[in-house]
Amino acid sequence: MRVAKRAKLDVSASEMNGNLENGYPCQSRDEDETKASGGLSTQEIMELRTKHIGKACEVHFKDNPIKIAYARGQYMYDEQDNRYLDCINNVTHVGHCHPHVVKVCHEQMGTLNTNSRFLYDIIVKYAQRLASTFPPQLSQCHFACTGSEANDLALRIARQHTDAYDIITVDRAYHGHTTALIDISPYKYRKLGAKGKKDYIHVAPTPDPYRGMFQGEATPELGEKYALEVKKLIDQAHKDGRKIAAFISESMQGCGGQIVYPPNYLRDVYKYVREAGGVCIADEVQVGFGRVGKHFWAFESQGVVPDIVTLGKPIGNGHPLAVVVTTPELAESFAATGMSYFNTYGGNPVSCAVGNAVLDIIENENLQQHALELGDYLKEKLLQLQTKHRLIGEVRGMGLYIGVELVTDRTTRNQPQKRQEELFTRQKRSLF
Ligand SMILES: Cc1ncc(COP(=O)(O)O)c(C=O)c1O
């Protein structure tokens, strides 16, 4: 959302220039350093993209894309210093170019960057700190660089541990871009038509109280009804002679429409999956790190403890870092083949230092509480808008994980495809 011509950077001078009261020193940064300067025009970039960047790589606002020159906090700036409120970001959790992240990254880069086959402090200190945010049984970290890598690894661990191959996924899910993950991402593979769905993938209906197979108030009974659909899938798989390795889902569904599952859904699903010998994977790539306000991990909102949790996006505030956290038992099974897990960049000292700095900031700036308060405020305002605009069918979410469902008609709940695209563009042009 374009908000104003920039007069000056919006991060306060005290934050930029020195010692934050909340405990860590910040790098001094001169505003002049950050001014957009020269460079290629939007048109030149688009021409070069057409020539040298694969066509499948899309840009936002394709009819009139924005060149972003720099960013600070919640704002991004184009080459004319126009300021945009960054509402499309689920990565820079503690704000763009946070001085603490920049400083720690820079210092560690100038001290040591190597791989996890050597011993160094930060990987174990960070793993210990990260593990302390989970229930005690989730104590084993495996480092990677992207959410896709983390989910791919989670599938390998699950399959190795269970000696099974089949995966239950939730309709509309997106878990990443590798071959194995497209297979478990109906959000993507449905574009491939019939050949997209593999026989070792079982798709559970999205437990969506507004638009799903069963609609109504998000009661425990509704959650249990949706969970029974997973039980039916398991029973059918067994009848077909198949064996379930894992159930994977986000703890709240992201790309599939910001869906908050009804209570008891994951509780019952995890029970059915474990009874069938499978393990339960929670993808917290989008919803973790306090974003949902009440809880640090979104799975906590369902009262469950997964066997494997995958982390990405906000974990490094834009630095490529991801982690798979699991139990000693599963980590043991994974190691038992004798094939070591090595990832050239996963767990390198710079990434770990950045991850640790992100945790410093979440704690020192009380960001989980902030997500709760700001999220409640935003939801309240959106609900007020809903009373005025029939286009808003539902406002839902937890903390700063909020979805607004647009409908042409509140009874049929039909989605206005054209209006959504139009709104997206209007947001950019600040007409929203
Ligand atoms: C829920 C979820 N899991 C996994 C991924 C894949 O992460 P990455 O793009 O870092 O590979 C994404 C990315 O959008 C995601 O939203």
The ligand as an SDF file (V2000), in Angstrom:
LIG
                    3D

 16 16  0  0  0  0  0  0  0  0999 V2000
    3.4540  -22.9710    4.5430 C   0  0  0  0  0  0  0  0  0  0  0  0
    4.6850  -22.9450    3.6940 C   0  0  0  0  0  0  0  0  0  0  0  0
    5.5400  -23.9650    3.7640 N   0  0  0  0  0  0  0  0  0  0  0  0
    6.6610  -23.9970    3.0190 C   0  0  0  0  0  0  0  0  0  0  0  0
    6.9590  -22.9770    2.1480 C   0  0  0  0  0  0  0  0  0  0  0  0
    8.1900  -23.0370    1.3080 C   0  0  0  0  0  0  0  0  0  0  0  0
    9.1570  -22.1630    1.8000 O   0  0  0  0  0  0  0  0  0  0  0  0
   10.3090  -21.6120    0.8420 P   0  0  0  0  0  0  0  0  0  0  0  0
    9.6910  -20.7160   -0.1620 O   0  0  0  0  0  0  0  0  0  0  0  0
   11.2410  -20.9150    1.8050 O   0  0  0  0  0  0  0  0  0  0  0  0
   10.9650  -22.7930    0.2170 O   0  0  0  0  0  0  0  0  0  0  0  0
    6.0960  -21.8900    2.0460 C   0  0  0  0  0  0  0  0  0  0  0  0
    6.3860  -20.7750    1.1230 C   0  0  0  0  0  0  0  0  0  0  0  0
    5.5810  -19.9600    0.7630 O   0  0  0  0  0  0  0  0  0  0  0  0
    4.9200  -21.8730    2.8390 C   0  0  0  0  0  0  0  0  0  0  0  0
    4.0480  -20.8580    2.7670 O   0  0  0  0  0  0  0  0  0  0  0  0
  1  2  1  0
  2  3  1  0
  2 15  2  0
  3  4  2  0
  4  5  1  0
  5  6  1  0
  5 12  2  0
  6  7  1  0
  7  8  1  0
  8  9  2  0
  8 10  1  0
  8 11  1  0
 12 13  1  0
 12 15  1  0
 13 14  2  0
 15 16  1  0
M  END
$$$$
